[in-house]
Amino acid sequence: MVLLFDSGGGRETIRVYDSCHGLNEMHRHTRGGGKQNGVVFNNATLGEGMRAAKEDIKERYLAMIEGWEEWR
């Protein structure tokens, strides 16, 4: 699951939720530093993790975007 933001200069990746390493991880993207290392955000199954990611984005997307904008 990916949170994208149209910054006026194109689409920017803000968050990526995945399970590439067998764990439910979240990767922050920063404006100046790009993709950060993943952190485990949910210890449940992949399906439960993706549902949790969807809820996290729905509830906190504005704060996530603001955090991305602050990291230059």
Secondary structure, 3 states (H helix, E strand, C coil): CEEEEECCCCEEEEEEEECCCCCEEEEEEECCCEECCCEEEECCCHHHHHHHHHHHHHHHHHHHHHHHHHCC
